[in-house]
Structure formats: structure tokens, C-alpha cells
Amino acid sequence: MSAVLRRNSDLSSAVAEARALYTAARPNSAALHEKAVAVMPGGNTRSVLAYGPFPTAMTRGEDCRLWDLDGREYLDLCGEYTAGLFGHSEPRIHDALHAVLKRGTNLAAVGEGEVKLAELLCGRFPSLQKVRFTNSGTEANLMAQTAARAFTSRRTCMVFRGGYHGGVLTFPLAGPSPATLPLPFVMANYNDAADATKVARDNASDLAAIIIEPMLGGGGCIPARPDFLQTLRDLADETGALLVFDEVMTSRMSGGGVQQRLGITPDLTALGKYIAGGMSFGAFGGRDDVMALFDAKLPHAGTFNNNVLSMAAGKVAMGEIFTPEAAEKLFTRGESLRARLNEVGKGLPFGFTGMGSMMTVHFRDPLPEAPYAASAEEESLRELFFFDMMAAGIYLARRGMVALSLPVADSDFDRFVAAVGEFVEARRELLQQKQ
């Protein structure tokens, strides 16, 4: 971080200067963005990767390292928003993919791979008596809601403000996103048992499902309190609705996800992200009596649901690499890292919330226990943090989220803690102004 940046005590000027330095260092990414906007709305095909002045384009990855189009190297702490758990070059996954490619890709048939992966998942997640595969976590959540509506013969799904269950199931604080499907949703406040109880009881006669992330992902890595999740379990039993855990991100928190860690078992679970070793993947499953609907009554199509690449990679990823023991080790390491980071920002409106290997930076004290509408000042500080980390050669999500991958070493943790410490010192005056 330059001495010029250290002297800057005005937030808007600091952000402007950081953006200018970012731009000057990435002419090839800027040029690619100019080409992209001519053929894709916004210059991208994935909204989370869109940020100003233009997104950095990556050209290759190895282990937990990335290289951009301008030849700059980064420590990858974005972890493909939790899908990149195995890094970019895990040889056992590559070997599995190469082997299956030699046998053909689109076979239009059932195969041994999907059975083995289903057995692995049902053996690990307490709620999964039966499971079906999809191509993404979005699809998994859609099918879980479809199953709940069909099983209960009801229509309404209860969701939580700040929740994200896929590109067409997004629930900001102000209400559903314009991209969210026009299904009958009712919204409650996250980590607010009294509000959830009122909403559930007010809609009990038509309540098909209560769906929740055990820790908000896009909503800031804010964990649900165990007593709150237990309240939802009790409300589902009381109203006859099905409790759905969206563990697309949080399934990495133990060998059997947050549900196993807390001992709270939902009726249905949605999975996705890393489970197929970085290949496209989603899954939904749960109680045998609910999933039995798919024996005959409910169709569930999808050309690539059981594609041989995802099935082969998933079998190795979950059967050989990300064992329950590996999951527990990663969880413990992540908890330790977050504690170190919060010690760096102690006494300032700065810190990380999260669980295990996922965390997000916030610019407030105390740290939040529920999603919130960030102020313009907080958004500027978040942008500044992102650009300062990029300048330090550390790549994380633009929103400040970190998702650790297995190749990240203790020395990489030290590097990140040092970079965050430098940010806190260089920007201390701006952080103190926030107080």
C-alpha cells in the first residue's frame, strides 16, 4: 500500500485514488471489459462478478493462486464463493475427470457414478434419506420448494430478509428481488424468533415450507443462532410445514453440514457449490416420504443432472478428499483465522462475522447478528478494503466475503492477517471517523 494512500484522510478521495490505482494496474482487464459490454449486458454473465470500474479478468489458477490478464498473481481467498473448496488444481479430481472423459461425456443413461455419490451424501447428512441431483444450488432450492408444496398441498413459503437461495430466489431487506420468481412468499426477520413465530402462525393454514440458510451467505456470513433454528424446527412441526435448510454454502461446516454440527435436522436440504469438485452441481433431498413423490407423481427433468463429469468428480471429492475429518480441520482453522482478524480490528468499527471457513468483513461495532442496510459510508469502506486487498495481491469477493479452500496454508493466513493489519493502520483515521 502506497504512502499516498496512507496520507489520505478523506473517504471519498481515498476510494477515488484506490480505483485509479486499480485501473492503472489492469489495462488488459479494462480492454476485455470494453469488448464484453458490446456483446453482454453489463459486460458479464454473472452479476456477482460485476463491479466498477471493471472486474479483474483471471486467466489461470493453481492450488490457491490466481493470475489475471495483466500477469498479476493473487492469493485466492474468494474460493469461487465456496464452490472452489479444492482449489484450482487438485490432481485427484483432475485424474477423475480425465478418466471419465476418455469413456464419453453425454451418455443419456443412468450410471454407477450417480449411485455412489448419492450413497456418500445420504451417509453424511442427517436429513438425507433420499437425494436427487440438479445443476446448481438455485435449482436445488426450487425443487425443494416444489416438493414441499406438493407434499403439503399448500402454496406459501416462508423466507427471511437478507436470504439468498439462488438467482431467482433472492430476498433483500426491502423485499424480493425483481428477478425472484412470483411465488407466494412471506418474509420474516432473520434471527428474530418472535417475528418468525408470528409470521408462521399467521400463515399456518397455507404454509408449505420454511426455508433458511443456517448462515447467511450473500447476506454477510451471519450465522443463525441455534435457538432460532430450533424455533423454526418447532414451528414447522406445529404448522405442518416442511423445514428446508439451504446448505448450499454451509454444508462444508462439518462432515454433515450445520445440521449435524447443531443437531437440528430439517425435513429437506439443498446442496450445491463444491460437492462435485468444482463442476456444476446441485442436490436436494430429505425425508423418504417426501422424496417418494418423485417416484411417480412429480417429474424432475434436467439434461445434465447426472452428467458424468460432476458425478465422477463428486465421488472423489466427497469420498476421498473432503472427508468428515478434513471438514472438521478446515472448520477449526477458519474459526482461528477469524479470531485473529477480529483481534486486529479490536476497538474499531471493523471485523468479520462468519462460521468456520466462511467470513465477511463489516464496518460496524458491535458486529451484526442480523442483516442490515449498509450506509453509504460503510459501502465506501467495503470498496476501499476490496481495492486495498487487491493491491496487496489478495483476491476476495467484492462484498468482502472470504471462503477458504483446502490448499490455503497457514503462511497464507499470516499473509492475510498482515494485509488486514496494514489496512487497519493505513485507514485508521477513516475507520475512527466512522465511530
Protein Blocks (a to p, Z undefined) as FASTA:
>chain_A
ZZklmmpcbfklmmmmmmmmmmmmmmmlmmmmmmmmmmpghhiabfklgccfbdcddfbd
ehjaccdfkopacddfklnnopamnojmlfklmmmmmmmmmnojblopacfklmmmmmmm
mmmmmklmbccddfbfklmmmmmmmmmmmmnopabdcddehiaebjklccdfkbpcfklc
cbddddddehilklmmmmmmmmmmmmfbdcddfbdfknoopacdfklmmmmmmmmmmnop
acdddfklmmmmpmnojklmnopacfbdcdehjlnoopacddddddfklmmmmmmmpgce
dfklmgcklmmmmmmmmmmmmgmklmmmmmmmmmmmmmmmmmmmgoiacddedehjbccd
dddddddfbdcdddfklmmmmmmmmmmmmmnopacdfkopacddfklcfklmmmmmmmmm
mmmmmmmmmmmmmZZ
